[in-house]
Structures are given as structure tokens and as C-alpha cells.
Amino acid sequence: MSISATVTGPSREHLDWPFFDGSHREFASLLDAFARSDAMTTIDHADVDAACRRLVRALGDAGILSVATGVSEADPLIDSRLVCLTRETLAWHHGLADFAFAMQGLGTGAIGLSGSAALRAAVMPKVRSGEWLAAFALSEKDAGSDVAAMACAARPDGDHYILDGEKTWISNGGIGDVYTVFARTGEAPGTRGISAFVIFADDPGFSIAERIDVIAPHPLATIRFENCRIPSSRRLGNPGEGFKIAMRTLDIFRASVAAAAVGFARRALDEALAHARERSMFGARLADLQLTQAALGDMATGIDGAALLTYRAAWRRDVQKLPTTREAAMAKMTATETAQTVIDRAVQLFGGRGVRTGEMTEKLYREIRALRIYEGATEVQKLIIARELLKTT
């Protein structure tokens, strides 16, 4: 039997840090109330697609999706600290809830940044309300970290474009209603010849080639374009600006991946603390053993370090209005790697029970692994950090 019932909610001590103000603390209370709602406590793990749709609609009804999409087309600004706080909180409670929230922002970030007024008006309200699910389609079989190797192509045809090719590892693939898709248009070699487009699930020539199952169940798919003809009005920005738009979008949301990792790590530490206090071993509590205390000390310190980097990046973007490419990469790398270590230690403290199917530690162990890869693997983050340093030193 899991001890998760004894762990009631995430600590809010870090909201006293100077990165936050009253509006963030007030929103944290709304998040805590949502976490106690039926939408979060009755997630159907047997039907991940339906559960994701239900979560997205509930997040929309609660007004939480506006944090990731902007309150309205007239007020499109995104507070990165609120996005991070939301992802940290939802991840502490349930990985699928974090996923459902995050994809609404990532899937439409490029539309908010570069879409026409008409396109924003057609898409954003439906995504913000949770009526539509959004997806971000950049990766391909041979073009993940190496975006310049992209093969999916879009060729102009009068006042339309025709797309051909595939995208894979697409979150919300198979259940998404609107996809931001990046395709080669050939204005220049490499990343300078990529443009961004909006594709709807019912566009002729668009199909789901394959659903992908992973260790932490999320909706994922390979999507296919075969003579998929769309109006030029659905291009985002100018021809050849797709890579720039993609990187601007990822810069907004990359720190939030770190926040999700912090949420997973905090949950692992909370579970480990509860277990260590209750578990008897060698005539004492597990918590009384010095090796246990050393592990807990390392876990707590690592989490605070990761959280400080995460909210520094968000604060720098929100308050200082400065680029955060380096800071977000540092946060993403540190938080995801730290969370992997923290969760692994929690599993070790639980012993055999830690890897039992259905235990919170086992769920967290499966959830964290992907975060070290998606939206830029750890190795890519190191390159980003180094290149940013070399620009300025």
C-alpha cells in the first residue's frame, strides 16, 4: 500500500523568495484548490487520451490555461513565474496533469508570437478554454536535436503551401486539434530555410502514422503529411523564420521544464521523508540512520539549487525583460539531472517497495527520465550554455 495519502501537498516555503509577489502566492492557492478537485483525484490511467482531454478541459474551466496562453489576444503576455509555479505544482501531484497544461502553452506559443490576428482569434480562445488540444511538431526521425537535418517540406503553390513528410515524438499527437508544424521551405541552407505553419487535425492530407507508447504514458505519435494543402495565411511569420520562432517559443517554456522536474523531485523528497519517519530498521527509524540523513540532506540541497536556477530564469525574463537562453538552459539541465538523482535516491530508500508498480516512487522514476531528453537533451543544454558564454566573454 502506498503512503502517498500521508503526503498532502507541496511545500510553499519557496514562495517567500524575492522572485515572487502577492499575485503568485494567490495563484498558488488556486492551484492547490484545483489539485483537490475531482479532475485531479479521479484521473483514469486506463485511458490516457480521455484523461488528458478531461484534464485540459478542467484546467480551462478553472482559468489555469490562460497562464500558458495569455489571458486574451489583447493581453497575450505570459508570466514565466506563473507558468513555472503551475508546472511545479501539477507535477508534484500528477505527471499527466503537468503534461496537459504544458502542451497548451508550447503548442500555441508560436501562434501567440507570430500568428496573424485572425489566426490568433481562431485558435487561442479554443485552446485557452480547453476545447482544443494543441501540439508542437518540430522533431523528426533523423532531426531531433539536429534541427538543420529536417526533411519534412512545404512548397508554395499559389496562395497555398503543400506539406509532405513526417514528424515524430509529437506530444498530443493523435488527440490534438491544432498543430504548430515546422517544415523546410528552402529559403537558405540549414535552419535558415525552415518555416512554421498551423495545421488542423481535419486538414486533408494530414494523418496519424503511428501512436507511440513510452514508459510514462502520455499521448505521443508520429504524424504524416501527404500532399497536405493549406492556405498561406496559416504560415507563422515570414518564410525562413521558422527556426527562430521555434527557439523563441522554447526559450519561453524551457524554464518550465525545469519547474516540472523540481515538482517531481519535491514529491520524491516528501515521499522519502514520510517513509523514513515511519519505517523501522535495526531497532530504530530509518530516519535516525546517518546514511539516510545524508541522503535526505543531499536531496533537499539539490532541489533548492535547481529551484533557485529555475525561478531566476523566469524572474529575469518577467522582471528584467532580458534574454534567458543561457539561464533557462542552466535551469533545465540542472533541474532535470538533479531530479533524476533525487528520485533514484528515494527509490533506494524505499527498497524493493520503491520499484513496485503503482508506488509513487515508481511513477516518478518513469516520469523523470523523459525530461532529461525533451525540449533539448542535457548534452544540448551544455552546448547552449557554452555558446552563450563564448558570446559574452
Order of alpha helices (4+ residues) and beta strands (2+ residues): alpha-alpha-alpha-alpha-alpha-alpha-alpha-beta-beta-beta-beta-beta-beta-beta-beta-alpha-beta-beta-alpha-alpha-alpha-alpha
